[in-house]
């Protein structure tokens, strides 16, 4: 009986084993191709579509600057592709990929290969209509930028996996993709007053970020910058608009720019230009030249080392100091302190710095925000170059006073002018205004708290008057705006020749930083043109661009129409 039971158990076990082997053989051999295709399809679908829709990026009034739409990704099973060369020729114009590249993928000894990612809905539909064996499309999110090139370096781009690669897309990637709290939520507090919704709550995408950028101002800046790029033909141009009372960045533009909708798209030239992803406004280190003279002037006034009526002999345009021969662009004789700044005399500014001394010049440069990150919340926020006085050469006090031997970012420079414009206080530049939470409710962060007081209100007011004189009768006349009192300073900085390591006589950075209305500033604008070809003076190349942008911005922001122009104010300065 016992032997019989063992025999029955053995037969049943053998039968079960035969059934399992037969089933496995059926699945592995007969159904292998169909199952593998199904597995690949599921893998592709899960790989690209198992994530929450990425949050949007909005401007300050709710205009969508970046959003996610439903697109697709094309993949192939090379073993099922029939007539690979014909298939490659059909797909090439649709995917914008050379047919020989596609043929190489379609003839691989694999069962799964990506052909193209981040396809728009029209391309997906076209591919589906082909019905080619072995060619499939999986649903995939696609990042879409409705304004095309607008603020592209600031907003940034995402990669194939919908992960931020640059700009805001990179910094707030965790929040937009649903994996973290809002950007800097722990450091910032929400506004005490109830925030007004940007739009109908049903129109707001959850987990979105709201920027301080103003679409209208950004458009004005980019259009005018494009015009100046044609006129001056510089290597690059950067323009920043900041609200000096809040630190909010209202516009930030760089040329040349790019269209993020085309980034990484096969066949696009931008695919091979990763340097376009950098943002020179916050990453590029420049010698500022004469725009830096506000630091020397403000420090000397604050420390009571000079008065407006003090006279300085400017050596008729050439002055030898230990280790350096300083030149002025004009052969000036005696100038008042106000005229030293309005005529942009390097020699006069160096003599002001001699009264001030190394320690105080360095201390005020740091207080204005140089030599440290701006805190704007963008990748590559530059520190700049500001050496300790112990590392200065004998000539450094003079040359640093007018913007040589010091490196700044354009945003640092604009933020320093905000100190003059707002009455003497340094603020962190602010790019992030609020966010849309998981419930679709807009919440706004409090305005930035002051970093430090740099100069007194009185000194700031005096500096505003001096900078009005620059525009009225000095080097910045081309920055004037009819009916609007403007204040600012030109800059014409020699660049270092990379071969000789000496200052070049043919490479310059032309710049202008200023604000309006002069006595009650609403906005500060910084213009920076790298190596303009039709001229190199800040007054002739950068100041006109500033004027056009300020005129259009004043109309957009509804500045009061005043006719007490800068000439009347300049007379007041002369009497002081």
C-alpha positions in Angstrom: 0.0 0.0 0.0 2.8 2.3 0.9 4.6 1.6 -2.4 1.5 2.2 -4.4 1.0 5.6 -2.8 4.6 6.6 -3.6 4.0 5.4 -7.2 0.8 7.5 -7.6 2.5 10.6 -6.1 5.4 10.2 -8.4 3.1 9.9 -11.5 1.1 13.0 -10.4 4.3 15.0 -9.8 5.7 14.0 -13.2 2.4 14.9 -14.9 2.4 18.3 -13.2 6.0 18.8 -14.2 5.2 18.0 -17.8 2.3 20.4 -17.8 4.5 23.2 -16.4 7.3 22.6 -18.8 4.8 22.5 -21.7 3.2 25.7 -20.6 6.6 27.4 -20.2 7.7 26.2 -23.6 4.5 27.5 -25.1 5.0 30.9 -23.5 8.7 31.1 -24.2 8.7 29.8 -27.8 5.3 30.4 -29.4 4.2 33.5 -27.5 7.6 35.0 -26.9 7.4 37.8 -29.5 3.9 38.9 -28.5 4.7 38.9 -24.8 7.9 40.7 -25.3 6.2 43.4 -27.3 3.6 43.8 -24.6 6.2 43.9 -21.9 8.2 46.5 -23.8 5.1 48.6 -24.4 4.2 48.5 -20.7 7.8 49.3 -19.7 7.8 52.3 -22.0 4.4 53.5 -20.8 5.4 53.2 -17.2 8.8 54.7 -17.8 7.5 57.9 -19.3 4.0 58.3 -17.9 4.0 57.1 -14.3 4.5 60.6 -12.9 2.3 63.5 -11.9 2.0 66.3 -14.4 4.8 68.8 -13.8 3.7 72.1 -12.3 3.6 75.3 -14.4 5.8 78.4 -14.2 3.8 81.6 -14.2 4.7 85.3 -14.4 3.5 87.7 -11.6 0.1 88.1 -13.2 -0.6 84.5 -13.9 0.6 84.3 -17.5 1.9 80.8 -18.2 5.6 80.7 -19.1 6.1 76.9 -18.9 3.6 74.0 -18.7 3.3 70.3 -19.4 1.1 68.9 -22.2 0.5 65.3 -23.3 2.9 64.3 -26.0 4.6 61.0 -26.8 7.8 59.0 -27.2 8.5 56.8 -30.2 10.3 53.4 -29.7 10.9 50.4 -31.9 11.2 46.6 -31.7 14.0 46.1 -34.3 13.2 42.4 -34.7 9.6 43.2 -35.9 10.6 46.0 -38.2 10.1 45.1 -41.8 12.2 46.8 -44.5 14.2 48.8 -42.1 15.7 51.1 -44.8 12.2 52.1 -46.0 11.0 52.6 -42.5 13.9 54.8 -41.7 13.3 56.9 -44.8 9.6 57.3 -43.7 10.4 58.3 -40.2 13.3 60.7 -40.9 11.2 63.7 -42.0 8.7 63.1 -39.2 11.2 62.8 -36.4 13.8 65.1 -37.9 16.5 62.5 -37.5 18.8 61.5 -40.4 17.7 58.2 -42.0 21.1 56.6 -41.5 20.9 57.3 -37.8 17.4 55.7 -37.6 18.6 52.8 -39.7 21.4 52.1 -37.3 18.8 51.9 -34.4 16.3 49.8 -36.4 18.9 47.2 -37.2 20.2 46.6 -33.7 19.9 43.1 -32.2 17.6 44.2 -29.5 13.9 44.1 -28.7 13.6 47.7 -27.5 15.2 51.0 -28.6 14.1 54.6 -28.2 13.8 56.6 -31.5 12.7 60.0 -30.2 11.3 61.5 -27.0 9.3 64.6 -26.1 7.2 64.6 -29.3 4.4 67.0 -29.8 0.8 65.7 -30.2 0.8 66.4 -34.0 3.9 64.2 -34.5 2.4 61.5 -32.3 -0.7 61.4 -34.5 1.4 61.3 -37.7 3.4 58.3 -36.3 0.3 56.5 -35.3 -1.2 56.9 -38.8 1.8 55.2 -40.3 1.0 51.7 -38.8 4.5 50.5 -39.4 5.3 47.1 -37.9 7.7 47.4 -34.9 7.2 51.1 -34.5 5.2 52.2 -31.4 4.3 55.4 -29.5 4.0 55.6 -25.7 2.3 58.6 -24.0 4.7 61.0 -22.5 4.6 64.5 -20.9 6.1 67.2 -23.0 7.2 70.6 -21.5 5.7 73.4 -23.5 6.8 77.1 -23.4 3.9 79.2 -24.8 6.0 82.4 -25.0 8.8 80.6 -27.0 12.1 82.5 -26.3 10.8 84.8 -23.6 13.1 84.7 -20.5 14.4 81.3 -21.7 17.7 81.5 -19.8 15.9 82.4 -16.6 13.1 79.8 -16.9 15.4 77.0 -18.1 14.6 73.6 -19.7 13.9 70.0 -18.7 15.4 66.8 -20.0 13.9 63.6 -21.4 12.9 62.5 -18.0 11.1 65.8 -17.3 13.8 66.7 -14.7 15.0 70.3 -14.7 18.3 71.0 -16.4 18.7 74.7 -15.9 17.2 77.9 -14.6 14.0 77.9 -12.5 13.2 74.5 -13.9 16.2 73.1 -12.1 16.0 75.1 -8.8 12.4 74.2 -8.1 12.4 70.8 -9.8 11.4 69.0 -6.6 8.3 71.1 -6.1 7.2 71.1 -9.8 7.6 67.4 -10.0 5.7 66.7 -6.8 8.6 65.5 -4.6 9.2 68.3 -2.1 7.8 71.4 -0.4 7.8 74.8 -2.2 11.2 76.3 -2.9 12.7 77.8 0.3 9.4 77.3 2.1 11.1 76.8 5.4 13.1 80.0 5.1 10.3 82.2 3.8 7.0 83.0 5.4 3.6 83.6 3.7 2.2 87.0 3.4 0.0 87.9 6.3 -2.7 89.4 4.2 -4.8 87.0 2.1 -3.2 86.6 -1.3 -5.5 87.4 -4.2 -5.8 84.6 -6.8 -4.0 85.1 -10.0 -6.9 83.8 -12.1 -9.9 81.5 -11.8 -8.6 78.8 -9.4 -9.8 76.1 -11.8 -7.3 77.5 -14.3 -4.3 77.2 -12.0 -2.1 74.0 -12.2 -1.4 72.6 -8.8 2.3 72.7 -7.6 3.1 75.7 -9.8 5.6 78.5 -9.1 4.8 82.2 -9.6 7.8 84.4 -10.6 8.2 88.1 -10.1 8.8 88.5 -13.8 6.4 90.8 -15.7 5.6 89.4 -19.2 5.0 92.9 -20.6 8.3 94.3 -19.4 10.2 91.1 -20.4 8.7 91.4 -23.9 9.8 95.1 -24.1 13.3 94.3 -22.9 13.8 91.4 -25.4 12.5 93.4 -28.3 14.6 96.4 -27.6 17.7 94.3 -26.9 17.2 92.5 -30.2 17.2 95.9 -32.0 20.4 97.0 -30.2 22.1 93.7 -31.1 21.6 94.6 -34.7 22.8 98.2 -34.2 25.9 97.5 -32.0 26.7 93.9 -33.0 28.1 92.9 -29.6 29.0 89.3 -28.7 26.2 89.3 -26.2 23.8 91.6 -24.4 22.1 91.5 -21.0 19.3 93.7 -19.5 17.8 93.5 -16.0 14.9 95.4 -14.5 14.5 95.4 -10.7 12.1 97.0 -8.4 14.3 98.8 -5.9 11.7 99.0 -3.2 11.1 95.2 -3.0 14.0 93.6 -4.8 11.7 92.0 -7.3 13.2 91.1 -10.7 10.7 92.3 -13.2 12.7 91.4 -16.4 15.9 89.5 -17.1 17.0 89.0 -20.7 20.1 87.9 -22.5 21.0 87.8 -26.2 21.7 85.5 -28.0 18.8 83.5 -26.6 17.1 80.2 -27.6 13.7 78.6 -27.9 13.3 76.0 -25.1 10.6 74.3 -27.2 13.4 73.3 -29.6 15.9 72.4 -27.0 17.2 68.8 -27.6 14.9 68.3 -30.6 16.7 66.3 -33.2 17.8 68.5 -36.1 17.8 71.7 -34.1 21.1 73.7 -33.9 20.3 74.4 -30.3 20.8 70.7 -29.5 24.6 71.3 -29.8 24.8 74.6 -27.9 24.6 73.8 -24.1 26.3 77.1 -23.3 23.0 78.8 -24.1 21.6 77.2 -20.9 23.8 79.5 -18.8 22.4 82.8 -17.6 25.0 85.6 -18.0 22.9 87.9 -15.8 23.8 86.0 -12.7 26.8 83.8 -13.8 29.0 86.0 -16.0 31.8 87.8 -14.1 32.7 91.2 -15.7 34.8 94.2 -14.8 32.2 96.9 -14.4 34.2 99.9 -15.2 32.7 103.3 -14.3 29.3 102.0 -13.2 31.3 100.9 -10.1 32.1 104.6 -9.2 28.9 104.9 -7.2 30.6 102.7 -4.5 33.6 105.1 -4.2 31.4 108.2 -4.4 28.8 107.0 -1.9 31.4 105.7 0.5 33.3 109.0 0.4 30.1 111.0 1.0 29.0 108.7 3.8 32.4 108.9 5.6 32.5 112.7 5.0 35.7 112.6 3.1 34.4 114.8 0.4 31.7 117.5 -0.2 30.0 118.4 -3.5 31.9 121.6 -3.9 35.4 120.0 -3.4 37.7 120.4 -6.3 40.0 117.7 -7.8 42.7 118.3 -10.4 42.4 115.7 -13.0 45.9 116.0 -14.4 44.8 116.9 -17.9 43.9 113.3 -18.6 47.0 111.3 -17.5 48.3 110.5 -14.0 51.0 108.2 -12.8 50.4 106.4 -9.6 52.7 103.7 -8.1 52.7 100.8 -10.6 50.1 102.2 -13.0 49.4 105.1 -15.4 45.8 106.2 -15.2 44.0 107.8 -18.2 40.8 109.7 -18.7 38.8 109.8 -21.9 39.0 113.6 -21.9 41.8 115.9 -20.8 40.2 117.4 -17.8 41.6 120.0 -15.4 39.9 121.0 -12.2 36.5 119.3 -11.6 34.2 119.5 -8.6 33.3 116.2 -6.9 30.0 116.2 -8.8 31.7 116.8 -12.1 34.2 114.0 -11.4 31.3 111.5 -11.4 29.2 113.2 -14.1 32.2 113.5 -16.5 33.4 110.0 -15.4 36.9 110.9 -14.6 39.0 108.0 -13.6 41.7 110.2 -12.2 39.3 112.3 -10.1 37.7 109.1 -8.7 41.1 107.6 -7.9 41.9 110.8 -5.9 38.6 110.5 -4.1 39.6 106.9 -3.2 42.9 108.2 -1.8 41.0 110.2 0.7 38.8 107.2 1.6 41.5 104.6 2.0 41.7 100.8 1.3 39.8 99.6 4.3 36.7 101.8 3.8 36.6 101.2 0.0 36.6 97.4 0.6 34.1 97.6 3.4 31.6 99.6 1.4 32.1 97.4 -1.7 31.1 94.4 0.5 28.2 96.3 2.0 26.9 97.0 -1.5 26.8 93.2 -2.1 30.0 92.6 -4.1 32.1 89.6 -3.4 29.1 87.4 -2.3 26.2 85.7 -4.0 23.2 87.9 -4.7 20.7 85.4 -3.2 18.5 85.5 -6.3 17.8 81.8 -6.2 19.1 80.9 -9.7 21.8 78.3 -10.6 25.4 79.7 -10.8 24.6 82.8 -8.7 28.0 84.4 -9.0 30.2 85.6 -6.1 32.4 87.8 -8.3 35.9 89.0 -7.4 36.7 91.3 -4.6 40.1 90.7 -3.0 41.0 91.5 0.6 43.0 94.8 0.9 46.0 92.7 2.1 46.1 91.3 -1.4 45.9 94.6 -3.2 48.8 96.0 -5.2 50.1 99.6 -4.7 47.8 100.7 -7.6 44.7 98.7 -6.6 43.1 101.5 -4.5 43.1 103.8 -7.5 42.0 101.2 -10.1 39.3 99.5 -8.0 37.8 102.9 -7.3 36.7 103.1 -11.0 35.9 99.5 -11.6 39.0 97.6 -12.5 40.6 94.7 -10.6 37.1 93.8 -9.4 34.6 91.3 -10.9 30.9 91.6 -10.6 27.8 90.0 -12.1 25.3 92.2 -13.9 22.7 91.4 -11.3 25.1 92.4 -8.5 25.6 95.7 -10.3 21.9 96.4 -10.7 21.2 95.5 -7.1 23.8 98.0 -6.0 22.0 100.7 -7.9 18.9 99.7 -6.1 20.6 100.7 -2.8 20.9 104.3 -4.2 17.4 104.2 -5.5 15.6 103.0 -2.4 17.3 105.3 0.1 20.4 103.2 1.2 19.2 99.7 1.9 20.5 96.4 0.3 17.8 93.9 -0.6 18.2 90.4 -1.9 17.0 90.3 -5.5 13.7 88.4 -5.5 12.6 86.1 -8.4 10.0 83.9 -6.7 6.8 85.6 -5.8 4.5 82.8 -4.7 3.2 79.3 -5.5 0.1 77.4 -6.2 -0.4 74.5 -3.7 -1.8 71.0 -4.2 -5.3 72.4 -3.8 -4.8 74.9 -6.6 -4.7 77.9 -4.2 -2.3 80.7 -4.8 -0.2 81.7 -1.9 2.3 84.6 -1.8 5.6 84.9 0.1 6.4 88.0 2.1 8.6 90.6 0.4 12.3 90.2 1.2 13.5 91.7 4.5 16.4 94.2 4.2 19.9 92.6 4.2 21.6 95.7 5.7 21.6 99.5 5.6 24.6 100.5 3.4 24.4 104.3 3.4 22.2 107.0 5.0 19.1 108.3 3.4 20.8 111.7 3.0 23.8 110.1 1.2 21.5 108.2 -1.1 19.5 111.3 -1.9 22.7 113.2 -2.8 23.9 110.3 -4.9 20.6 110.4 -6.8 21.1 114.0 -7.5 24.7 113.4 -8.8 23.4 110.6 -11.0 20.8 112.9 -12.4 23.6 115.3 -13.4 25.3 112.4 -15.2 22.2 112.1 -17.5 21.5 115.8 -17.7 25.0 117.2 -18.6 27.5 114.3 -18.3 28.3 111.1 -20.1 24.8 109.7 -19.9 22.9 112.2 -22.0 21.7 109.5 -24.4 19.8 107.9 -21.5 17.4 110.9 -21.2 13.6 110.2 -21.5 11.4 113.1 -22.5 9.3 114.3 -19.5 10.8 111.8 -17.1 13.7 112.7 -14.7 16.3 109.9 -15.0 19.4 109.1 -13.0 22.2 106.8 -13.9 25.9 106.1 -14.7 27.7 105.0 -17.9 30.4 102.4 -17.9 33.1 101.7 -20.5 35.3 98.8 -19.2 38.4 97.6 -21.0 38.5 93.8 -21.1 41.5 91.7 -20.5 43.1 90.2 -23.6 43.3 86.4 -23.0 46.6 86.2 -24.9 48.5 89.1 -23.4 46.8 89.2 -20.0 46.8 93.0 -20.4 43.9 95.4 -20.9 42.9 95.3 -24.5 42.6 98.5 -26.6 39.9 97.0 -28.8 37.7 94.9 -26.5 35.2 96.7 -24.2 32.1 96.2 -22.1 29.6 99.0 -22.6 27.1 99.5 -19.8 24.6 101.8 -18.3 22.8 101.5 -15.0 20.1 103.9 -13.9 16.6 104.4 -12.5 13.5 106.6 -12.8 11.7 108.7 -11.7 14.9 110.0 -10.3 13.7 111.2 -6.9 11.1 108.4 -6.3 12.5 105.5 -8.3 10.1 102.8 -9.4 12.5 100.6 -11.4 16.2 100.2 -11.9 17.5 99.1 -15.3 21.0 97.7 -16.1 22.2 97.3 -19.7 25.4 95.4 -20.5 26.8 95.0 -24.1 29.8 92.8 -24.4 32.3 93.9 -27.2 30.0 96.1 -29.3 31.4 96.6 -32.8 30.1 100.0 -33.9 31.4 101.9 -30.9 32.3 101.0 -27.4 31.3 103.8 -25.1 28.6 103.1 -22.5 27.1 106.5 -23.3 26.7 105.8 -27.0 25.9 102.1 -27.0 24.2 101.1 -23.7 22.5 104.4 -22.7 20.2 104.7 -25.8 19.0 101.1 -25.2 18.3 102.1 -21.5 16.4 105.2 -22.7 14.1 103.2 -25.1 13.4 100.5 -22.5 12.7 103.1 -19.7 10.4 105.0 -22.0 8.3 101.9 -22.8 8.4 100.7 -19.2 7.2 104.0 -17.9 4.2 103.8 -20.2 3.5 100.2 -19.2 3.8 100.9 -15.5 2.0 104.3 -15.7 4.6 106.5 -14.3 3.4 110.0 -13.5 4.0 112.3 -16.5 6.3 115.0 -15.1 8.0 117.7 -17.1 10.5 118.8 -14.4 13.3 117.4 -16.5 16.8 116.5 -15.4 18.2 119.9 -16.5 16.3 121.8 -13.7 17.6 119.3 -11.1 21.1 119.6 -12.3 21.1 123.4 -11.7 20.1 122.6 -8.1 23.2 120.4 -7.8 25.4 123.1 -9.1 24.2 125.5 -6.5 24.9 123.1 -3.6 
